[in-house]
């Protein structure tokens, strides 16, 4: 039988969550996705799921059906990333660092900038150190912090998992719950079983979930989600690497494994873990990091009071956006039912009311130009063109979604965030290997004459 190629059943470039813009970016081909289905559509998916659940062999029809389901939940997957990073101590730790990086960026770019545009030489930190009139100490502090964040994301536990694996599996849990709400348990069973059977193809998206199922014999999605969610709720200022998501996952799984024969409830085993290790319970860690977050923000603000007016103007949009983030986060975590809603997956799906900015981006043709997207009358009612590249729309933005107002008022934050995110890739090859990063680099070059060189 001809070997089937699974590599095209899910393309990671269909969606991205970009932390420092509080935004998600979805490929334009997903633009007509919907989150409500009529009875005939629901019956179709129920029937197909039942059929493929009873089919043991891997067929083209089965792969195509899985791909269709996967595409339907791309948006929910990315929204889950946004919410997880928006609220958890892990997210706050990373976002405070992003805030600091963005605040420093206008000062760094002033060393490059002139009326004819400028080149950003990669690797970024190395090239900055070669500039005259640069505060080397500040560059080295930011570089060290960036390395710490990179280690936080990529630290491997003894199960060969990184924090990225944990984060992706949390978003996969949201896919399961979305499919359950749309099409019922049969569809979830098919979707989960397919991913488990083809786990080599979907490594990041199912690795931790598969490990929990095989090691702890836990298949309930809510329980899997709770274990993974708690991994993002460490105390990063007092627990060191033990708070890293991948390390917390390892410790939690071993704790469950050692207690599985003691006839304790799931909740009792969880509570015992925190008591035994003298760790803050997740709810407390989430609330306590609010104080650390506020201290960091005030320190950053004090530092930038003395800079010149032009640089201050560049930073105002960044301050306003992050002020909006911190105030919204404080508002949510101080609600009485917050933790129950957000740590329990089914409640999270019902109660989530914070949405990222949602952008739809146009694809790339021949790796050197942006395809022109015809904005028809129907799309005009639903979207507005947010950014342009010459005469081409780059990003379309959903109208009438309660998102971050400060980012809607000015694209200056996107400008700085785009430069920072592209610069951190540190090589032209990495920029070109991804549709969205290549698109952003082209946008910066064509509109602001900002180019990246090695």
C-alpha positions as CSV (number, residue, x, y, z in Angstrom):
1,X,0.0,0.0,0.0
2,X,1.3,3.5,-0.8
3,X,2.7,5.2,2.3
4,X,0.5,8.1,3.4
5,X,2.1,11.5,4.2
6,X,0.8,13.0,7.4
7,X,3.1,16.0,7.4
8,X,0.5,18.2,5.6
9,X,-2.5,17.3,7.9
10,X,-1.6,20.2,10.2
11,X,0.6,23.1,9.3
12,X,1.7,25.0,12.4
13,X,1.7,28.2,10.4
14,X,-2.1,28.3,10.4
15,X,-1.9,30.1,13.7
16,X,0.4,31.9,16.1
17,X,0.2,33.5,19.5
18,X,2.7,36.4,19.9
19,X,3.1,37.2,23.5
20,X,4.3,40.8,23.5
21,X,1.5,42.0,21.3
22,X,-1.3,40.2,23.2
23,X,-2.4,39.1,19.8
24,X,-2.9,35.9,17.7
25,X,-2.3,35.7,14.0
26,X,-4.3,33.3,11.8
27,X,-3.6,32.5,8.2
28,X,-6.0,34.2,5.8
29,X,-7.2,30.8,4.5
30,X,-8.9,30.3,7.9
31,X,-10.8,33.6,7.6
32,X,-14.2,32.0,7.2
33,X,-13.9,29.7,10.3
34,X,-17.0,29.8,12.5
35,X,-17.7,28.7,16.0
36,X,-21.3,27.8,15.6
37,X,-22.8,24.9,13.6
38,X,-26.3,24.1,12.5
39,X,-28.0,20.7,13.2
40,X,-27.1,19.2,9.8
41,X,-23.5,20.1,10.2
42,X,-23.4,18.6,13.7
43,X,-25.0,15.4,12.4
44,X,-22.4,15.2,9.7
45,X,-19.5,15.4,12.1
46,X,-21.1,12.9,14.5
47,X,-21.6,10.4,11.7
48,X,-18.0,10.8,10.4
49,X,-16.5,10.5,13.8
50,X,-18.5,7.3,14.6
51,X,-17.4,5.8,11.2
52,X,-13.7,6.6,11.7
53,X,-13.7,5.5,15.3
54,X,-14.6,2.0,14.1
55,X,-11.9,2.1,11.3
56,X,-8.6,0.7,12.5
57,X,-6.6,1.3,9.3
58,X,-5.1,4.7,8.4
59,X,-6.8,5.9,5.2
60,X,-6.7,9.1,3.2
61,X,-10.3,9.7,4.2
62,X,-9.4,9.4,7.9
63,X,-6.4,11.8,7.5
64,X,-8.5,14.3,5.6
65,X,-11.2,14.2,8.2
66,X,-8.7,14.7,11.1
67,X,-7.2,17.6,9.2
68,X,-10.6,19.2,8.8
69,X,-11.3,19.0,12.5
70,X,-7.8,20.3,13.3
71,X,-8.4,23.3,11.1
72,X,-11.7,24.0,12.8
73,X,-10.1,24.5,16.2
74,X,-7.0,26.5,15.2
75,X,-8.6,29.7,16.6
76,X,-9.5,28.1,20.0
77,X,-5.9,26.7,20.2
78,X,-4.3,30.1,19.9
79,X,-6.9,31.8,22.2
80,X,-6.0,29.2,24.9
81,X,-2.3,30.1,24.6
82,X,-3.3,33.8,25.1
83,X,-5.4,33.1,28.2
84,X,-2.8,30.8,29.7
85,X,0.0,33.3,29.4
86,X,-2.3,36.2,30.3
87,X,-3.1,34.8,33.8
88,X,-0.5,32.4,35.1
89,X,2.7,33.2,37.0
90,X,4.6,31.7,34.0
91,X,2.9,34.1,31.7
92,X,3.5,37.1,34.0
93,X,7.2,36.3,34.3
94,X,7.6,36.2,30.6
95,X,5.4,39.2,29.9
96,X,7.2,41.5,32.4
97,X,10.4,40.6,30.5
98,X,8.8,41.4,27.2
99,X,7.7,44.7,28.6
100,X,11.2,45.6,29.7
101,X,12.6,44.5,26.3
102,X,10.1,46.7,24.4
103,X,10.8,49.7,26.6
104,X,14.5,49.5,25.9
105,X,14.1,48.9,22.1
106,X,13.4,52.6,21.0
107,X,16.7,53.6,22.7
108,X,18.6,50.8,20.9
109,X,17.0,51.6,17.6
110,X,17.9,55.3,17.9
111,X,21.5,54.1,17.4
112,X,20.5,52.8,13.9
113,X,17.8,55.1,12.8
114,X,18.1,57.7,10.1
115,X,15.8,59.2,7.4
116,X,16.8,56.5,5.0
117,X,15.8,53.6,7.2
118,X,18.3,51.2,8.9
119,X,19.7,47.7,9.0
120,X,19.5,45.5,12.0
121,X,22.5,43.2,12.1
122,X,22.0,39.7,13.5
123,X,22.7,38.2,16.0
124,X,20.9,41.1,17.7
125,X,22.6,41.5,21.1
126,X,26.1,40.9,19.6
127,X,25.6,43.7,17.0
128,X,24.3,46.1,19.7
129,X,27.5,45.6,21.7
130,X,29.5,46.8,18.7
131,X,27.7,50.1,18.6
132,X,29.3,53.3,20.0
133,X,27.5,55.2,22.9
134,X,25.8,52.1,24.0
135,X,25.3,51.0,27.7
136,X,27.0,47.7,27.6
137,X,25.9,46.8,31.1
138,X,22.2,47.3,30.2
139,X,22.6,45.2,27.0
140,X,24.3,42.4,29.0
141,X,21.5,42.4,31.6
142,X,18.8,42.1,28.9
143,X,20.8,39.5,27.1
144,X,21.1,37.5,30.4
145,X,17.4,37.8,31.1
146,X,16.6,36.7,27.5
147,X,18.7,33.6,28.0
148,X,16.9,32.9,31.2
149,X,13.5,33.1,29.5
150,X,14.8,30.9,26.7
151,X,15.9,28.4,29.3
152,X,12.5,28.6,30.9
153,X,10.8,27.6,27.6
154,X,13.3,25.0,26.6
155,X,14.4,23.3,29.9
156,X,14.1,19.6,29.5
157,X,12.9,17.3,32.2
158,X,13.9,13.6,32.6
159,X,11.0,12.7,30.3
160,X,12.6,14.7,27.5
161,X,9.8,17.4,27.6
162,X,10.2,21.1,27.5
163,X,7.9,23.9,28.8
164,X,6.8,24.3,25.1
165,X,5.4,20.8,25.2
166,X,3.4,21.6,28.3
167,X,2.0,24.9,26.8
168,X,1.1,23.2,23.5
169,X,-0.7,20.3,25.2
170,X,-2.7,22.8,27.2
171,X,-3.9,24.4,24.0
172,X,-4.7,20.9,22.6
173,X,-6.9,20.3,25.6
174,X,-8.9,23.4,24.5
175,X,-9.2,21.8,21.1
176,X,-10.7,18.7,22.7
177,X,-13.2,20.7,24.7
178,X,-14.2,22.8,21.7
179,X,-14.9,19.6,19.6
180,X,-16.9,18.2,22.5
181,X,-19.0,21.4,22.7
182,X,-19.5,21.5,18.9
183,X,-19.9,17.8,18.0
184,X,-19.9,15.6,21.1
185,X,-17.8,12.8,22.7
186,X,-17.5,10.6,19.6
187,X,-15.6,13.4,17.8
188,X,-13.3,13.9,20.8
189,X,-12.6,10.2,21.0
190,X,-11.7,10.0,17.4
191,X,-9.5,13.2,17.6
192,X,-7.6,12.1,20.7
193,X,-7.1,8.6,19.4
194,X,-5.8,9.8,16.1
195,X,-3.3,12.1,17.8
196,X,-2.1,9.4,20.1
197,X,-1.7,6.9,17.3
198,X,0.2,9.5,15.2
199,X,2.1,11.1,18.1
200,X,5.4,11.1,16.2
201,X,3.9,13.6,13.8
202,X,2.1,15.7,16.5
203,X,4.9,15.6,19.1
204,X,4.6,19.0,20.8
205,X,0.8,18.9,20.7
206,X,0.2,15.5,22.5
207,X,3.5,14.5,24.1
208,X,2.5,15.4,27.7
209,X,-1.1,14.2,27.3
210,X,0.1,10.8,26.0
211,X,2.5,10.5,28.9
212,X,-0.2,11.2,31.5
213,X,-2.5,8.6,29.9
214,X,0.1,5.9,29.7
215,X,1.8,6.6,33.1
216,X,-1.2,7.5,35.3
217,X,-4.1,5.9,33.3
218,X,-5.9,9.3,33.4
219,X,-7.9,10.0,30.3
220,X,-10.4,12.6,31.5
221,X,-9.5,15.8,29.7
222,X,-10.4,18.0,32.6
223,X,-8.0,16.2,34.9
224,X,-5.2,16.2,32.3
225,X,-5.8,19.9,31.8
226,X,-5.6,20.6,35.6
227,X,-2.2,18.8,35.9
228,X,-0.9,20.8,32.9
229,X,-2.4,24.1,34.0
230,X,-0.8,23.7,37.5
231,X,2.6,23.4,35.8
232,X,2.4,27.0,34.8
233,X,1.6,28.2,38.3
234,X,4.9,27.9,40.1
235,X,6.5,30.6,42.2
236,X,9.4,31.7,40.0
237,X,11.0,34.0,42.5
238,X,11.3,31.5,45.3
239,X,11.2,28.0,43.8
240,X,13.9,28.3,41.1
241,X,13.9,25.7,38.4
242,X,11.4,23.6,40.4
243,X,8.8,26.1,39.2
244,X,9.7,25.6,35.5
245,X,6.7,24.1,33.7
246,X,8.6,21.0,32.5
247,X,10.1,20.3,35.9
248,X,6.8,20.9,37.7
249,X,5.3,18.4,35.3
250,X,7.9,15.8,36.1
251,X,7.4,16.2,39.8
252,X,3.6,16.2,39.6
253,X,3.5,13.0,37.5
254,X,5.9,11.2,39.8
255,X,3.8,12.3,42.8
256,X,0.6,11.0,41.2
257,X,2.4,7.7,40.2
258,X,3.6,7.2,43.8
259,X,0.2,7.8,45.3
260,X,-2.0,6.0,42.7
261,X,-2.5,2.9,45.0
262,X,-3.5,4.9,48.1
263,X,-7.2,5.3,47.1
264,X,-7.0,9.1,47.4
265,X,-9.0,11.4,45.3
266,X,-7.5,13.3,42.4
267,X,-7.9,16.6,44.4
268,X,-6.4,15.1,47.5
269,X,-3.3,13.9,45.7
270,X,-2.9,17.4,44.2
271,X,-3.2,19.1,47.5
272,X,-0.8,16.7,49.2
273,X,1.8,17.6,46.5
274,X,1.9,21.3,47.6
275,X,1.8,20.5,51.3
276,X,4.6,18.0,51.0
277,X,6.9,20.3,49.1
278,X,5.9,23.5,50.9
279,X,5.0,25.1,47.6
280,X,2.4,27.8,47.2
281,X,-0.9,26.5,45.9
282,X,-1.5,27.7,42.3
283,X,-4.3,30.1,43.3
284,X,-1.9,31.8,45.8
285,X,1.0,31.9,43.3
286,X,-1.3,33.6,40.7
287,X,-2.4,36.2,43.2
288,X,1.1,36.8,44.7
289,X,2.8,37.4,41.4
290,X,0.5,40.4,41.0
291,X,2.6,42.2,43.6
292,X,5.9,41.3,42.0
293,X,4.5,42.4,38.6
294,X,3.5,45.8,40.0
295,X,6.9,46.4,41.6
296,X,8.6,45.6,38.2
297,X,6.4,47.9,36.3
298,X,6.9,50.8,38.7
299,X,10.7,50.2,38.5
300,X,10.6,50.3,34.7
301,X,8.5,53.5,34.7
302,X,10.9,55.3,37.1
303,X,13.8,54.4,35.0
304,X,12.3,56.0,31.8
305,X,11.3,59.3,33.4
306,X,14.6,60.9,32.4
307,X,14.8,60.1,28.7
308,X,14.2,62.6,25.9
309,X,10.8,63.6,24.6
310,X,11.1,61.7,21.3
311,X,11.9,58.4,23.0
312,X,9.2,59.0,25.6
313,X,6.7,59.5,22.8
314,X,7.7,56.1,21.3
315,X,7.2,54.4,24.6
316,X,3.9,55.9,25.5
317,X,2.0,53.3,23.4
318,X,3.9,50.5,25.0
319,X,3.2,51.8,28.5
320,X,-0.5,52.2,27.7
321,X,-0.9,48.7,26.3
322,X,0.9,47.0,29.2
323,X,-1.0,49.1,31.7
324,X,-4.2,47.9,30.1
325,X,-2.9,44.3,30.4
326,X,-2.0,44.5,34.0
327,X,-5.2,46.2,35.0
328,X,-7.3,43.6,33.2
329,X,-5.4,40.8,34.7
330,X,-5.8,42.3,38.2
331,X,-9.5,42.6,37.6
332,X,-9.9,39.0,36.5
333,X,-7.8,37.3,39.2
334,X,-9.6,39.3,42.0
335,X,-13.0,37.9,41.0
336,X,-14.4,35.4,43.5
337,X,-14.9,32.5,41.0
338,X,-11.7,33.2,39.0
339,X,-9.6,30.2,39.8
340,X,-12.5,27.6,39.5
341,X,-13.3,29.0,36.1
342,X,-9.8,29.1,34.7
343,X,-8.2,25.9,36.1
344,X,-11.2,23.8,35.2
345,X,-11.3,23.4,31.4
346,X,-15.0,23.1,30.9
347,X,-15.6,26.2,33.0
348,X,-12.9,28.0,31.2
349,X,-14.6,27.4,27.9
350,X,-17.9,28.8,29.2
351,X,-16.6,31.8,31.1
352,X,-13.6,33.1,29.2
353,X,-14.2,36.8,28.5
354,X,-10.8,38.1,27.7
355,X,-9.8,37.8,24.0
356,X,-6.6,38.7,22.2
357,X,-6.4,40.9,19.2
358,X,-7.1,38.6,16.3
359,X,-5.4,39.3,13.1
360,X,-5.6,37.4,9.8
361,X,-2.5,37.5,7.7
362,X,-2.1,37.0,4.0
363,X,0.1,34.2,2.7
364,X,3.4,34.4,0.8
365,X,3.9,33.7,-2.9
366,X,7.3,32.6,-4.3
367,X,8.9,33.7,-1.0
368,X,9.4,37.2,-2.2
369,X,6.1,39.0,-2.5
370,X,2.8,39.3,-0.7
371,X,-0.3,38.0,-2.4
372,X,-3.0,40.6,-2.9
373,X,-6.2,39.6,-1.1
374,X,-9.4,40.8,-2.6
375,X,-11.5,42.3,0.2
376,X,-15.1,41.6,-0.8
377,X,-18.2,43.3,0.6
378,X,-18.9,40.6,3.1
379,X,-15.5,40.7,4.5
380,X,-15.6,44.5,4.7
381,X,-18.5,44.2,7.1
382,X,-16.6,41.8,9.4
383,X,-13.0,43.0,9.1
384,X,-10.9,46.1,8.8
385,X,-7.5,46.4,7.2
386,X,-5.1,47.0,10.0
387,X,-1.7,47.2,8.2
388,X,-0.7,47.7,4.6
389,X,2.3,46.8,2.6
390,X,2.3,49.2,-0.4
391,X,-1.1,48.4,-1.9
392,X,-1.5,45.0,-0.3
393,X,-3.4,44.3,2.9
394,X,-1.1,42.6,5.4
395,X,-3.3,42.1,8.5
396,X,-7.1,42.1,8.6
397,X,-8.6,42.6,12.0
398,X,-11.9,41.3,13.3
399,X,-14.4,44.0,14.1
400,X,-16.6,44.1,17.2
401,X,-14.5,41.8,19.4
402,X,-13.8,43.0,23.0
403,X,-10.0,43.1,22.8
404,X,-7.1,45.4,23.7
405,X,-8.2,49.0,22.8
406,X,-4.7,50.5,23.2
407,X,-3.3,48.2,20.5
408,X,-6.1,49.2,18.1
409,X,-5.4,52.9,18.6
410,X,-1.8,52.7,17.4
411,X,0.4,50.4,15.4
412,X,3.5,51.7,17.1
413,X,3.5,48.8,19.5
414,X,3.2,46.3,16.6
415,X,6.1,48.1,14.9
416,X,8.5,47.7,17.9
417,X,7.2,44.2,18.7
418,X,7.7,43.1,15.1
419,X,11.3,44.4,15.1
420,X,12.1,42.8,18.4
421,X,10.6,39.4,17.5
422,X,12.3,39.2,14.1
423,X,15.6,40.3,15.6
424,X,15.5,37.5,18.2
425,X,15.4,34.9,15.5
426,X,19.1,35.7,14.9
427,X,19.3,34.4,11.4
428,X,17.9,35.1,7.9
429,X,17.2,31.5,7.4
430,X,14.9,31.3,10.4
431,X,13.1,34.4,9.2
432,X,12.4,32.9,5.8
433,X,11.4,29.5,7.1
434,X,8.1,30.8,8.5
435,X,5.3,32.4,6.6
436,X,4.4,35.0,9.3
437,X,7.9,36.1,10.2
438,X,8.8,36.4,6.5
439,X,5.7,38.5,6.0
440,X,6.5,40.7,8.9
441,X,10.1,41.2,7.7
442,X,8.8,42.2,4.3
443,X,6.3,44.6,5.9
444,X,9.1,46.3,7.9
445,X,11.3,46.6,4.8
446,X,8.6,48.0,2.5
447,X,7.0,50.4,4.9
448,X,9.8,51.5,7.2
449,X,13.0,50.6,5.3
450,X,14.0,48.3,8.2
451,X,16.0,45.4,6.9
452,X,17.7,42.5,8.6
453,X,21.2,41.3,7.7
454,X,23.8,38.9,9.0
